[in-house]
Amino acid sequence: QGKRALVQGASSGLGYAISRALLREGVRVAVCARQGERLKHAAETMGAQAAIAADLSRPGESARTVLEAQKVLGGVDILVINTGGPPKVDFLQATDQQWHEGVESLWMGAVGAIREALPKMMEQKWGRILLVTSAAAREPMPGLTISNGLRAGLLGLTKTISNEVAHAGVTINALLPGYTD
């Protein structure tokens, strides 16, 4: 009750469902996604306080969403990192460009958002960060070479940061969903 959350990738799917659940708990929510009109409609439908259009695959965009949510909500107590995955491709067919785009979207997007949100969470001695990754982080799925590799790395990053910030009342966890409807 009364907390402030930014949920990325929230115009549909798991991000939308997480946003709605937070709103039901009395959290003030800012939602983020690529498509402006779809995002605006989702925000209005669920009753979110803000809709922040951003392409999280672009450098700096993930951190910018945190800054914007902090302005609109007066802070971010809960950060939900939820981005789409790289294209389905086998290792020998994956191009350097696809790897770079995957790193930017999945890896650097997470790093940028966490880096932006974490200091204020630590200062206030409370914060929650959730990385929505994939079951592929633990059990690789055929044809998802880029996603399998990067998402597994996010588990290590999550555990490392968790150990570094637990003393400050901040928790960070990864959610590894399988296929969802």
N, C-alpha and C positions, 0 to 999 in steps of 0.2 A: 504494500500500500504506500503510495506517495513516491516511489522510486521513479527514475527516469531512464528510459532505454532507447538505444538505437538498434534497429534490426535491419541488417543489410539483406538484399535479395528478397524483399518482403511483398512484392506485388502478386505472388502466387505461391503455391506449394508449401513447403515446410516453413519458409520465412513468414508467409501470410498466417499460417496456423500458430506459429510461435507468437507473432504480434498480437493476434486475437486472444491468446491465452494470457499474455501479460496484461492486456487491457482489462480482461475480466478480473484480474487480481488487483486492479487499481493502480497499475503502472502507467505513467504518461509515456507515450511511445512516438518516436519519430521513425518513419519507414523510409527505406532507400531501395531503388531499383533503377534499371536503365530507361525503360519506356515511360516517358513523362505522363501521358494520358492514362495508360494502364495503372501506373503508380498512383496518380491522383484519384482515380476511381476506387482503387483498393483502399487508400487512406480514408477517403470519405465513407466508404462502406463499413469499415471496421471502427471508425471513430478515432483514428490516430491524430495526434496533435500537429504533425508535420510530415510532409512528403519531400524527400530530397532526391532529385534525379541525378544519377551518376553512373558512369560506366566504370565499374571496379577493375576492369582489365587495363585501364589507363594509369600510368604512373601518377602517384599522389592523390588520386581520387578517393581512395578508401580513407586516408587520413583526413581529407577535406570533409567527408561526410561526418566524421566525429566532431570536427570543429564546428560545423554548421549545426549539428544536433545540440552541442553544448550551448551555443548561442540561443537557439530556439527554446530549449527545455531548461536552460539554466545549469546544465551539467549532464553528464552521462554516468549513471550508476551501473547500468547493465549494457554490455556490448555483445551483440550476436553477430558473428561473422559468418555469412552464408553466401557463397558465390557459386555460380555454375562451374562445371568442370570443362577441361579441355576436350577437344574432339576425340572420338574413338579412333585409335590408330595403333598399329603394331610398331614395335621398336624400330625396325629397319625402314619403315615408311615415314616415321616422325621426322619432320624438318626442324632445323635449328630455330626457325621462326615460330613454329608451334611450341617448342620447348620454352622459348623466351616469353611468349604470350602466356603460357601456363604458369611460369614462374612469377610473372608480373601479377596475374590475376589471383592465383591461389596463395602464393608464398608472400610476395612483397605487399599485396593488399592486406593480408593478415598482419604482417609485421608493422606496416604503416598505421593501421587502425589501433593496434594494441599499443604501439609506441605513443600515439597521441592521447589515448584514454587513460593509460596506466598511471601517470604521475598524479593526476587529480584523484583517482580512486585511492591511491596509496596515501595521499595527503588527508583524505577524509576517513581513512581507515575502514573503508568498505567498498567493495566492487565485485562484480561478477562478469566474467568473460566466457562466452561459449563459442567454440569453433564448430560449425556444422561441417563435418568432413564427409566420410563415406565408409561403409563397411570395407571398401577396397583398400583402406588404409591399413587394415589388418590382414585381410585375405584378398590378394590381388585378383582382379576380374580380367578375363581375356579381352584383349584389344584396348585396354585402358592404360597403356604404358605410362603416359605422362601423368595422368591422374593418380595411378597407383603409387608411383614414386614420390610425387610431391605431397600427397595426402599422408603417406606414412611418415614423411619428414615432419609434417605438422604435429603428429603425435609426440615426437621427440621435443619439438619446440614447446608444446603445451606443457609437458612434464617439467621441462627446464624452467620455464617462466613460473610455473606453479610453485616450485621449490624456492624460487627467488623472492616471491611476493607474498607467500602465505602469512608471514609474520605481520604484514600490514593489513590483514583482514580482507585480502583480495583472493578470490578463487578463480581459477581458469580450468575449464574442462573442454573435452572434445566429445561431440556426439557423432556416432558412426552409424547413420541410418543405412538400411538397404534400400531396395526399390520401394517406392511409395506411390500411392495414388493421390 
